[in-house]
């Protein structure tokens, strides 16, 4: 810690991230594992994006949002993992106060857009399956861009609000964060001042960016399920559900890890469980998303094969 002076109190100007382990022998092994995970995530998501851009058949609203989701996954893992890799190879675990707030801002910005886009994708599936006659009108190119833009604006507003609120807190005592990146629960635990306002803001954000989107996703897929069950042929039902299954899997992972991360706000000291949930949220989920979206999707698989082999899409 590099303390400054402000009256009679010392002011924290940097934090120390304990990371995943204190055992020196494990650090090179973890470095290789997370480097491979980072390369696989970036490569997998950019491959999905390249397939969407190269394949005319994938120039639809669903894949427009999926392409944006791939970019967000690359951004989300890039906010946390490169810094963690640097700490594995160095004895210096410190992170400047401003860098910590920057990491907090970009993490919440990208995760927030991710949250809204998952909701928009559920709405897209609802329109495609339940309102097919008006789908092209209600999900036009202009509406797609507007929905993506609104997702960014709402998430930017929340991320900026949370970051500014944290910057008003006083950090004058311990500066050790038992985690591998800066996030709200860990910073709240180190604050010397009241965090009541911060917790209220986080509660409002959780309702607006967590509960409300989850309700909308549930309602959308409730209508989708009811509509699909009206389809008489088993093959038709299977095809309709297959387009939604991958999205529901991603939603489950995203919200599951998010709920566990922020339900522990009042649990006192951070534990290794928080680190495990953080790995799921920032590393495993972005790495699995390309696999989930392409595993049972022949259109994406065919586009990926053409991208890797250099073949032109059929005209």
N, C-alpha and C positions, 0 to 999 in steps of 0.2 A: 504494500500500500504506500502510496505517495501522498501523505496528508498535506493539506494546505491549512490556512488559518482563517477563521471567521469568528471574531469575538473570542470567546473562551472555548469554543468547540472545534475539534478537528473535523475536516471535511474530506470525505472519501473521494479521490480523483481516479481511482482504478479499483477493479474487483479482481479476485483470484478465482478462476474456474477450476474446481478440483478434477473435472473430467470424469471418465468412466472408471479409471483405476489408478491406484497409487503404486502398483507393482511395476518396477522398471522392466522386468522381463516380458511382461505382457504387452507393453506399449508397441514394440515393432510388429507383433502379430496383429494387434488391433488396427495399426496403421494400414497394413496390407489389406485386411478385411474391409475396412471402411473406404479405402481407396478403390478397391474393386467394386464395392457397392455404389460408390459415386460415379465411377466410369460407366457401370451398367445402367444406372438411372439416367444419366445424361444421354448415353447412346441409345437406350431404349425409347426414351421420350422423343428425342429428335428423329429417330427412325419412324415413329408413329406420325410425327408432323410431316416428314418428307413423303410418307406414303399418302397422307391426306392431300398434300399439295400436288403430287404427281398423278394421282388417280382421279380422273373426272367423275367416276361413279361415286366417289366419296365427297364430292362438292355439294353437301347437303347440310342443313342446320345442325343436325346431331354431330356431325364430324367437324363442323366449324367450332362448336363448343368443346369438343374433345381435343382439338388442336390447341385451343387456348388453355385447356386443363393440362396438357403436356408441357407447355411453356411454364405454367405455374409450378408444376412439380420440379422442373429443373431449377427454377428460382428458389423454391422453398428449401431444397437440399443444399443449394449453393450458399444460403445464408448461414448455415450451421456447420456443415461437414468440412469445408476447407479450413476453417479456423480450428476445428478439432484436430484435423490432420497435422496442422502446424504445431499444436500443443503436444502431440504425441512425439514429435521429433525435437522438442525443446524442453528445457527445464523451467522455462519462464511460462507460467500459466496465467499471467495477468492479462486483463483486457481493460482498456481505458474506459472511463465513465461514458464519454461520448460515443465510443464504439459500441458499448453495451446497449445504449439507448437506440443507436442506429440499427443494431441487430434486432432489438425488440420491435422497432417500427416496421422493418421490412418483413419480419416473420408474420406479424399480425396483418400487414397489408396483403401479403400473398395468400395466407390461410383464409382471410376474409373473402377475397375474390373467389377462391376455391369453393368456399361454402355457398356463395350466391350462385356460382355457375352450376354446381350440382343441383340446386333448386331449379334453375332455368332448364337444365337437361331433363329433369322430371316433367316439367311443364311441356317441353317439346315432345316427349313420348306420349303425354296425355293428348295433345293436339293431333299427333300423327295417328294414334290408334282410335281415339274416341271422336275426333272431329276431322276426319280425313278430307271431307269436301271443302272445308275452309282452311286447311292446313297451310297451303302455299300463300294464302293472303295474310293469315294471322302470324306466320313465321317467315315473313319476307326478309330480304337482305337488310333493309333498313331497320327492321325490328330486331334482327339478330345483333346488329352493331349497337343499337340502343340498349338492349339488355346487357350486353357485355360492358358497355360504357358505364351504365348505371351500377353494375356490380363493382367496377373499379372505384367509382365515386363514393359509394356507400362504405366500401372497405377502407379507402383512404381516409375518410372522415373519422371512422372508428380508430384506426391505427394512430392517426395524429392525436386524437383526443386522449387515448390511453398513454401515449408517449409523453405528451405535455403534462398530463396529470402525474405521471411518475417523476418527471423532472422537478416537480415542486416539492417532492419528499426530501427530507434530510437524511443523509447517510453519514453518521458520525462515529459509528462503532465498528463492529466486525465487517469485513469486506470479502469474506470467503463464501462463494456460491457452490453448493454441493450439486453441481450439474455441469453439463458440457456446453450450454449456451444460456444466454440471458432471457428470462421470461418473467412474467408478472408475479407468480407465486413466490419465486425465490427472492425477488427484489422486495416484495412486501415484508418478507421475514427479516430483512436486514434494515428496514427503515426505523429511524429513531423518532419519527413523527407519526401522527395518526394517519391510518390508511382507510378511514371510514368512507371518505369521498371516493377513493379509488375503488373500493369494493362495491360501492353503489354504482359507479360507472361500469364496472365489469359485469355487474348483475344486469344492467340495462342492455349492455352489448350482448350478453348471453341470451337474453330474451329476444332481441331483435335479429341477431345473426346466428343463433343456435336453435332456439325453440321454434320461432316462427317459420324458418325454412324447413325444419324437420316436419312440422305440421303440414306445410304445403306439399312436401314430398310424399308424405303418407297419404294425404287426400288425393293427390294426383295418381298415385299407384293403386289406391283403392278403386278409383274409377276405371283405371286400366285393367285391373284384375276382373272387375265385373264385366267389362266389355269383352275381354278375351274369353271368359267362360261362356259367353254366348256363341262363340265360334263352334260350329258343329264338328269340324274335322280335327282330329288329334294333331295332325301335322301343322295345321294352321295355328292351333294354340301353342304348339311347341315353338314355332317360328316367332310368334309374337312375344312370348315370354323370354326367348333367348336374347332379344334386343334389349330387354330391360334387366336381365339377370346380372350382367356385368356392372351396370350402373348401380344397382342395389348393393352389390358386394362392396364397391368403392365407398358408397354412402355409409355402409355399416362400419367399415374400418375407420373412415374419417371421423364420424361422430362418436364412435366407441372410444377411440384414443383421446379425442377432445374432451369428452365428459370426464374421463378418469383424470385427465391433467388438471382440470380446474375445480373438480369436486373436493380436492385436497387442500384448498386454500386455508382452512382453519386447522390443519392437522399438525401444526408445529414444525418440527425439523424435517427437512427434505430427506428422502431415503432413496435407496437404490431402485425402488419401484418407480419413482418419478423419472429416473434415468431410462429405465426400460420402456416406459410409456413414451418418453421423448424420442427414443430410437424408433419405436413403431410409427410415431407421428411424423418425424422428419426424415427418416431414412427408408424404412421398410415400405411404408405406404406409397411414396413416390416411385420406389423401385418396382413394386408389384403392379401398379396401375397399367403400364403398357402390356404386361402379360395378361392381366385380367381382361382388358378390352380387346385383345387380339386372339385369346385362347380359343373361343368358340365363334369367331367372326370370320367367315371365309372371305369376305370382301377385303378386310384389313390384311389377312394373311396373303391373299393374292397380290395386293398392292405392295406389301413388304417384299415379297419374292421378286417382283419386277424392279423395285428400288435397288435391291442387292445384286440382281443379275444384269441390270441395265437395259432390260427389255422395255419396249414401248407398250403402253396400255392399248387394249384393243379399241378400234374405232367403231 
